[in-house]
Amino acid sequence: MDFRLLHLIATVIDACDQQPSRGPGHPPTETIRVVATLRRFLREGTPWRGLIATEDQASGSTLRRFLARWAETGLLAKVHALLVGMLRGHPDPILDTCSVRAKRGGDLTGPNPTDRAKQGTKYHIATDGDGVPVACAATAANVNDTSVFERLFLAAFAVMARIRTVFADKGYDAERHRGLCRRFGAEPRIHKRGQPHGSGLGGRRWPVERSNAWVLENRRLALRYDRLGFVIQSLLQAACIFLVAGRLAREF
């Protein structure tokens, strides 16, 4: 990740972050060090204790403390939305999921129906038509996709300049979802259960499938080790933020 992008993300975080007032003592850790550490933690799957404080990197305990505070204030979601708003995105959102195994259990885990009921977590991602992640959520692996559609759609609608057509597979099949899309002026292209193949969605869904693959390139997300739900959601949000920042670099 280019230093300029890390600096961009850190600058947006500082602009959104309302840090508590501090008294005398050790100065706070620079945000860019925390962002660089988060990037390494995600990509390499480094254990918490393996993150040692250096001139360019924060310690594991510092990173965990920042993630807890950011999760409490919803800061990463705000940063994600601001970065998406800087893009000239394609107006056709696409929704999809991917599941990972959670060997240690913990929050946001459940029996995965596609993995012999082993404990797992599901990542729900909405992208624009170019595959840029605009919204995300982590749930237990046994949570039905239909229960997350409204959350993802409204989050995407809030940050995208325009929504034209919504693409989703039969996991999101529900008339109330089609009605929701139409109320916001979008055309729903949600595959119906029981219908034969050949709907044409396969030719439109590949950008979100590619983004799912990019998310799972982060070792800390590809196989879940952390038991705390706020850590998993924060890591998923951070992975999407890094993807959006990478797209920004190519546009500007």
JOJO-V259725 format. One record per residue. N is the residue number from 1. RES is the residue in one small letter. PHI is phi in radians with two decimals (* if undefined). D_FIRST is the distance of its C-alpha to the first C-alpha in Angstrom with 2 decimals. Layout:
# JOJO-V259725
N & RES & PHI & D_FIRST
N & RES & PHI & D_FIRST
This chain:
# JOJO-V259725
1 & m & * & 0.00
2 & d & -1.06 & 3.80
3 & f & -1.03 & 6.43
4 & r & -1.07 & 8.39
5 & l & -1.24 & 6.84
6 & l & -1.05 & 7.06
7 & h & -1.16 & 10.38
8 & l & -1.06 & 11.40
9 & i & -1.09 & 11.21
10 & a & -1.10 & 12.96
11 & t & -1.13 & 15.46
12 & v & -1.15 & 16.39
13 & i & -1.07 & 16.88
14 & d & -1.08 & 19.08
15 & a & -1.20 & 20.99
16 & c & -1.64 & 21.80
17 & d & -1.50 & 22.41
18 & q & -1.79 & 26.03
19 & q & -1.28 & 25.97
20 & p & -1.14 & 29.38
21 & s & -1.12 & 31.41
22 & r & -2.08 & 31.31
23 & g & -1.62 & 34.15
24 & p & -1.15 & 34.30
25 & g & 2.52 & 32.23
26 & h & -1.14 & 28.83
27 & p & -1.12 & 26.33
28 & p & -1.15 & 23.69
29 & t & -1.19 & 20.22
30 & e & -1.10 & 17.76
31 & t & -1.07 & 15.67
32 & i & -1.14 & 12.40
33 & r & -1.16 & 13.22
34 & v & -1.16 & 13.91
35 & v & -1.12 & 10.72
36 & a & -1.10 & 8.75
37 & t & -1.17 & 11.59
38 & l & -1.06 & 11.52
39 & r & -1.08 & 8.09
40 & r & -1.16 & 9.60
41 & f & -1.03 & 12.88
42 & l & -1.17 & 12.03
43 & r & -1.22 & 10.41
44 & e & -1.65 & 12.89
45 & g & 1.19 & 15.80
46 & t & -1.05 & 16.65
47 & p & -1.07 & 20.07
48 & w & -0.94 & 20.61
49 & r & -1.24 & 22.76
50 & g & -1.40 & 20.28
51 & l & -1.54 & 18.09
52 & i & -1.78 & 19.83
53 & a & -1.13 & 19.53
54 & t & -2.33 & 18.39
55 & e & -1.11 & 17.71
56 & d & -1.90 & 13.96
57 & q & -2.45 & 14.32
58 & a & -1.56 & 16.83
59 & s & -1.41 & 19.37
60 & g & -1.09 & 19.77
61 & s & -1.16 & 22.71
62 & t & -1.16 & 20.96
63 & l & -1.07 & 18.17
64 & r & -1.09 & 21.02
65 & r & -1.13 & 22.99
66 & f & -1.14 & 20.35
67 & l & -1.09 & 19.84
68 & a & -1.11 & 23.65
69 & r & -1.20 & 24.11
70 & w & -1.14 & 21.53
71 & a & -1.18 & 23.19
72 & e & -1.13 & 26.57
73 & t & -1.73 & 25.84
74 & g & 1.17 & 23.77
75 & l & -1.18 & 21.08
76 & l & -1.11 & 18.07
77 & a & -1.12 & 20.26
78 & k & -1.14 & 20.97
79 & v & -1.08 & 17.39
80 & h & -1.00 & 16.75
81 & a & -1.10 & 19.95
82 & l & -1.14 & 19.24
83 & l & -1.17 & 15.97
84 & v & -1.09 & 17.89
85 & g & -1.12 & 20.71
86 & m & -1.45 & 18.81
87 & l & -1.62 & 18.52
88 & r & -1.72 & 21.49
89 & g & -1.39 & 21.48
90 & h & -1.26 & 24.01
91 & p & -1.41 & 26.94
92 & d & -2.00 & 27.55
93 & p & -1.17 & 25.90
94 & i & -2.26 & 25.82
95 & l & -1.98 & 26.20
96 & d & -2.85 & 25.70
97 & t & -2.36 & 25.18
98 & c & -2.55 & 24.10
99 & s & -2.10 & 25.52
100 & v & -2.31 & 24.54
101 & r & -1.44 & 26.93
102 & a & -2.10 & 27.38
103 & k & -1.12 & 29.34
104 & r & -1.68 & 29.86
105 & g & 1.19 & 30.85
106 & g & 1.91 & 30.36
107 & d & -1.14 & 29.81
108 & l & 0.98 & 29.02
109 & t & -2.22 & 30.35
110 & g & -2.95 & 33.28
111 & p & -1.13 & 34.94
112 & n & -1.49 & 32.97
113 & p & -1.18 & 35.56
114 & t & -1.75 & 33.54
115 & d & -2.39 & 33.11
116 & r & 0.93 & 36.72
117 & a & 1.08 & 36.47
118 & k & -1.29 & 34.05
119 & q & -1.09 & 32.19
120 & g & -2.71 & 28.97
121 & t & -2.23 & 26.68
122 & k & -1.96 & 26.00
123 & y & -1.80 & 22.92
124 & h & -1.75 & 24.13
125 & i & -2.33 & 21.79
126 & a & -2.00 & 22.81
127 & t & -2.10 & 20.93
128 & d & -1.40 & 22.13
129 & g & -1.14 & 23.64
130 & d & -1.67 & 20.44
131 & g & 1.59 & 18.81
132 & v & -1.42 & 16.72
133 & p & -1.13 & 17.31
134 & v & -1.94 & 19.65
135 & a & -2.77 & 21.29
136 & c & -2.70 & 21.24
137 & a & -2.76 & 23.60
138 & a & -1.98 & 24.26
139 & t & -2.43 & 27.88
140 & a & -1.12 & 30.13
141 & a & -1.17 & 30.32
142 & n & -1.65 & 33.91
143 & v & -1.34 & 33.29
144 & n & -1.20 & 34.47
145 & d & -1.04 & 32.06
146 & t & -1.10 & 34.73
147 & s & -1.31 & 34.50
148 & v & -1.90 & 30.89
149 & f & -0.99 & 31.36
150 & e & -1.06 & 32.61
151 & r & -1.07 & 29.85
152 & l & -1.19 & 27.10
153 & f & -1.10 & 29.11
154 & l & -1.15 & 29.86
155 & a & -1.14 & 26.30
156 & a & -1.17 & 25.25
157 & f & -1.08 & 28.29
158 & a & -1.23 & 27.43
159 & v & -1.95 & 24.08
160 & m & -1.53 & 24.77
161 & a & -1.12 & 26.83
162 & r & -2.71 & 29.14
163 & i & -2.14 & 29.88
164 & r & -1.87 & 32.10
165 & t & -2.36 & 32.19
166 & v & -1.88 & 30.94
167 & f & -1.87 & 30.41
168 & a & -2.78 & 30.80
169 & d & -1.49 & 32.51
170 & k & -1.20 & 35.78
171 & g & -1.10 & 34.22
172 & y & -1.82 & 34.21
173 & d & -1.15 & 37.72
174 & a & -2.92 & 39.81
175 & e & -1.12 & 41.96
176 & r & -1.14 & 40.87
177 & h & -1.26 & 37.31
178 & r & -1.15 & 38.68
179 & g & -1.12 & 40.75
180 & l & -1.08 & 37.80
181 & c & -1.04 & 35.93
182 & r & -1.16 & 39.08
183 & r & -1.10 & 39.68
184 & f & -1.74 & 36.41
185 & g & 1.37 & 37.27
186 & a & -1.92 & 35.07
187 & e & -1.57 & 36.42
188 & p & -1.44 & 35.82
189 & r & -2.12 & 35.18
190 & i & -1.91 & 35.40
191 & h & -1.14 & 36.95
192 & k & -1.52 & 40.21
193 & r & -1.12 & 41.16
194 & g & 1.46 & 43.88
195 & q & -1.45 & 43.22
196 & p & -1.17 & 42.90
197 & h & -1.17 & 39.73
198 & g & 1.87 & 39.11
199 & s & -1.27 & 37.98
200 & g & 1.61 & 35.27
201 & l & -1.16 & 32.50
202 & g & -1.04 & 30.97
203 & g & -1.34 & 30.14
204 & r & -1.89 & 28.40
205 & r & -1.56 & 26.58
206 & w & -1.06 & 24.25
207 & p & -1.07 & 21.29
208 & v & -1.27 & 21.35
209 & e & -1.15 & 21.90
210 & r & -1.14 & 18.82
211 & s & -1.14 & 16.78
212 & n & -1.03 & 18.60
213 & a & -1.11 & 17.58
214 & w & -1.13 & 13.85
215 & v & -1.06 & 14.56
216 & l & -1.35 & 16.52
217 & e & -1.22 & 13.89
218 & n & -1.37 & 12.98
219 & r & -1.06 & 15.70
220 & r & -1.25 & 16.66
221 & l & -1.75 & 17.67
222 & a & -1.12 & 19.08
223 & l & -2.35 & 21.83
224 & r & -1.34 & 22.76
225 & y & -1.93 & 23.66
226 & d & -1.32 & 23.75
227 & r & -1.63 & 27.12
228 & l & -1.47 & 26.49
229 & g & -1.11 & 26.05
230 & f & -1.16 & 24.12
231 & v & -1.19 & 21.41
232 & i & -1.10 & 21.09
233 & q & -1.11 & 21.13
234 & s & -1.15 & 18.55
235 & l & -1.16 & 16.12
236 & l & -1.11 & 16.88
237 & q & -1.11 & 16.44
238 & a & -1.14 & 13.07
239 & a & -1.05 & 11.92
240 & c & -1.16 & 13.45
241 & i & -1.07 & 11.93
242 & f & -1.13 & 8.30
243 & l & -1.17 & 10.04
244 & v & -1.12 & 11.96
245 & a & -1.08 & 9.34
246 & g & -1.12 & 8.01
247 & r & -1.17 & 11.76
248 & l & -1.03 & 12.41
249 & a & -1.09 & 10.45
250 & r & -1.36 & 12.73
251 & e & -1.48 & 15.73
252 & f & -2.06 & 15.74
